[in-house]
Amino acid sequence: MCIRGPFFSIIVPVYNVEDYLDKCIDSIVTQSISDFELLLIDNGSTDASKNICMSRAKLDSRIKVYSQRKRGPAATKNLGLKHAIGDYVVFVDSDDYIVDDMLAVVLKAIKANDKPDVVYFNYYNLCRNKLSIHHLAQYPLMMTISQAYQSQFMVDGYRGFVCNKVFKSEIIQRIQFNEDLFYLEDSVFVAEMLNNEPRIITLQDPLYVYRYRKTSISHTSYNTHRLTYVKGMLTYVKGMDLLIHDVPNEYIGILVPAKKIAEIDVAAKVVRKNRKLYLLLKKSFDEDLIVNENRSILSLFRRIVLKISDYSFELAIIAFLFHDEIKKFF
């Protein structure tokens, strides 16, 4: 007799989030749908996070805890995938949380649309205790692969995150997160998934709450966490190279402008601190592919910066630095 596993496997990478972890777990275990397993993957936390995981697992048989030495977010998610046995896989960052009926809404959509390979949905931003809905362009219920690639890099798209998508296990069973990256590991993963030409449905509903934290890697300033930030942005540039290599040729025009912006961004951060690294970034920028770039998906400021960079990389750096100073002021 074959015993069916849970419908959802929810993977939560955990690293030093003792102040937010209970809220994240509570949002999952109180869902109206109970047909899931919750995999808490501790990535070598040095605070009380692992103890919280172990205590919660004792109270709920659906919770499983796995631990590893600190290896980064990609390796943590891969460990979760290794142990996931659900029909569909959900990713939740441990400082974020999901809305009350998230699993019920997704399950209803899956059943109503003949079990699609992926479900995309909108999300909230939480900043200074204020919720705002991510501004999302209108997409059809059944999204084409072309639309999915474009949406991955558009400011008002679904983006390349894994936390606002639910994946059928079959479609990602041969994909791994690139453990050399700790920026863009999600986006590279999603691009590789799209190369399998999955059947995608989209929901406008905001079902996930993304918490903006200044202490997270993606929001640390160069001055406060210089080495972490620079290493992260360099892996971002490397991730863009991987995406350019992996995606079909017709989408490269979307990626190259994003890569150029990343190079300008990190060059602006290091120009006064690390001249050697600055010159390496400039060399990478100069060697970027000359393609029919689609800059329309970038924000207005980034389009202006790239227009300036057409004439001078140095002037583009100055524009970025000036913009950073303005943001700090306000």
Secondary structure, DSSP 8 states (H G I E B T S, - for coil): ------SEEEEEEESS-TTTHHHHHHHHHT-S---EEEEEEEE--SSSHHHHHHHHHHH-TTEEEEEESS--HHHHHHHHHHH--SSEEEE--TT-EE-TTHHHHHHHHHHHTT--SEEEEEEEEEETTEEEE-------SEE-HHHHHHHHH-TTS--S-STTEEEEHHHHTT----TT-SSSHHHHHHHHHHTT---EEEEEEEEEEEE--TTSGGG--TTTSHHHHHHHHHHHHHHHHHHHHHS-GGGHHHHHHHHHHHHHHHHHHHTTT-HHHHHHHHHHHHTS------GGGS-HHHHHHHHHHTT-HHHHHHHHHHHHHHHHH-
